[in-house]
Amino acid sequence: MEMKQAYLDDFRQRISNLAKLAQQGYAGEATVLACCYLDALGYFRYLPDRLESRKTFMKFMLRYGKDVDLSKVSLLILGRLVSAARNPQGDKLLAWAKACEANGRKHSSSRTILRRFKKDYSDPKQLTKLLNDATIVGVLYNNVRSLGVHQGRFTATNHSTIEVGGISINGERILGWLNTCFEGVLPYLKRNHRWIRFGKYA
């Protein structure tokens, strides 16, 4: 128990240090570290059998981020993804997404789209993947977390914002999500003893 509390206290301190780091002119670094911490918290919460960073990150954010924007599907991004896939099964979905955009609609829900177009896909997993990539949390993972960690590209800082259909992703908002997620998952981590472990992904 003492080891667990010490770890959590240290984690809280690291999170609070990110705001100071951003104020000192290192907002890009603070944002990338925030994404890494979100990755770690998602891993601690779910302890996946395999290292599934993307799936775990998104699942964790949607549950603990407490922000309805995270689950919204960007129709612009969805249209681009469906078009790039060059799969005739997506023709109806692409036409619908374009029509929605033409009428000023920028977002939808995964549930709505699955209900309308799942039958058009011989493998519904293809549609599910497209939808995941087009959600705000998918954009966060693909264009902030992954580009920052693997390529050192600081795409969302205090001075750089990703705009997705009127929804902004920037460093300040990501730090807010991290704080919300940490406080939300903290009771679970305090109750559960399994999340500190040595193993393949520890």
Buried (B, 14 or more C-beta within 10 A) or exposed (E): EEEBEEBBEEBBEEBEEBBEBBEEEBBBBBBBBBBBBBBEBBBBBBBBEEEBBBBBBBBBBBBBBBBEBBBBBBBBBBBBBBBEBEBEBBEBBBEBBBEBBEEEEBBBBBEEBBEEBEEBBEEEEBBBBBBBBBBBBBBBBBBBBBBBBEEEBBBBBBEBBBEBBEBEBBBBBBBBBBBBBBEBBBEEBEEEEEBEEEEEEE
